[in-house]
Structures are given as structure tokens and as C-alpha cells.
Amino acid sequence: MGAFRAAPAYNRGPMSKSKKSASDAHIAANRKARFEYHLDDRFEAGLVLEGWEVKSLRAGRINLTEAYVLLRDGEAWLFGARTEPLGTVSTHYTPDPVRNKKLLLHQRELGKIFGAVQKQGYTCVPLSLYWVRGRAKCEIALAKGKQNHDKRATEKDRDWSRQKHRVMRRG
């Protein structure tokens, strides 16, 4: 009758802590890599970043389309990833938008990548950047380049699946 009713848990107002969705974890993707290469093994690597880079990543201001992974001196480095600095970067520091970022991998993973790149002719490409428990991670893959006819076949399959979905929706 006159009993007090608590508000539902999902409607607690602006001060409640909400869980971040999976889309919040995504930073950037390299869609060109999926088109240009046959992707085989995938690895998750941590990134060594500076403070201004973390802020730019949180704002989603990074471009991976021209990026590649270089293996040098027993370490993996992310080259060519363009990180646009925010306007709020400190005035006494000049950020480098194309700074090379060190990738953090286990020794066993590095060995596997080095072996595949040197002996089997693979290329190592970055696929995406995302957040895991507040840390930036980069998904990299061992890849082999596609020929033009492979690219056409991929495009043809994609068009066919799109048409198939349209027909299924209508009918």
C-alpha cells in the first residue's frame, strides 16, 4: 500500500558507475590489412606509450592504415602508426606523431614471430588497438600478401554475402 519502492538498479542517475561496453574498448582498426593479406596467427601485444599518446588514444586519434611491425634486436616495434596529439599537450614538450612504439610480447611469442618472418616469408601487421583493463593493447598477425585475383575473389564473396542477406531479409 504505502510501501517505499526503490528505483530500479539500471536507473540510478548520472552519478552511478556504469559498465563500459565492448565498443568503448575499441580504439582503431586496420581494415586495409584484412583486405591486403591472408592472416594466420594472431598475437596480443602491449604498447609502451607516453602520456600524451594515451590521451590521444582515449580520444581515438590514431591511424593504423600505414602501420607495420618491424622486428629488430630481439624486439618488436610498431612503425608508421600516426598518433595525432591533442591540443592540450604540454607547451614545453613537442610530440612526435609518428614515434615508433615498442610492442611488449613474451619471449616465446617473439621467437615464433621472428621464425615465421625470417624463414617462412611472413609479414607482421597490426590489426587493431583496444583497451584491456585500462591498458592499450595491439592485435598483430602473421600475414602473407594476397595476389590481385585473391583480392577480387574476396570482394566477390563479400558482395555475394551482402546480396544473400538482402534477399533473406525481403523474403
C-alpha positions, 0 to 999 in steps of 0.5 A, a space after each residue: 500500500 504505502 510501501 517505499 519502492 526503490 528505483 530500479 538498479 539500471 536507473 540510478 542517475 548520472 552519478 552511478 558507475 556504469 559498465 563500459 561496453 565492448 565498443 568503448 574498448 575499441 580504439 582503431 582498426 586496420 581494415 586495409 590489412 584484412 583486405 591486403 593479406 591472408 592472416 594466420 596467427 594472431 598475437 596480443 601485444 602491449 604498447 609502451 606509450 607516453 602520456 600524451 599518446 594515451 590521451 590521444 588514444 582515449 580520444 581515438 586519434 590514431 591511424 593504423 592504415 600505414 602501420 607495420 611491425 618491424 622486428 629488430 634486436 630481439 624486439 618488436 616495434 610498431 612503425 608508421 602508426 600516426 598518433 595525432 596529439 591533442 591540443 592540450 599537450 604540454 607547451 614545453 614538450 613537442 610530440 612526435 606523431 609518428 614515434 615508433 612504439 615498442 610492442 611488449 610480447 613474451 619471449 616465446 611469442 617473439 621467437 615464433 614471430 621472428 621464425 615465421 618472418 625470417 624463414 617462412 616469408 611472413 609479414 607482421 601487421 597490426 590489426 587493431 588497438 583496444 583497451 584491456 583493463 585500462 591498458 592499450 593493447 595491439 592485435 598483430 598477425 602473421 600475414 602473407 600478401 594476397 595476389 590481385 585475383 585473391 583480392 577480387 575473389 574476396 570482394 566477390 564473396 563479400 558482395 555475394 554475402 551482402 546480396 544473400 542477406 538482402 534477399 533473406 531479409 525481403 523474403 
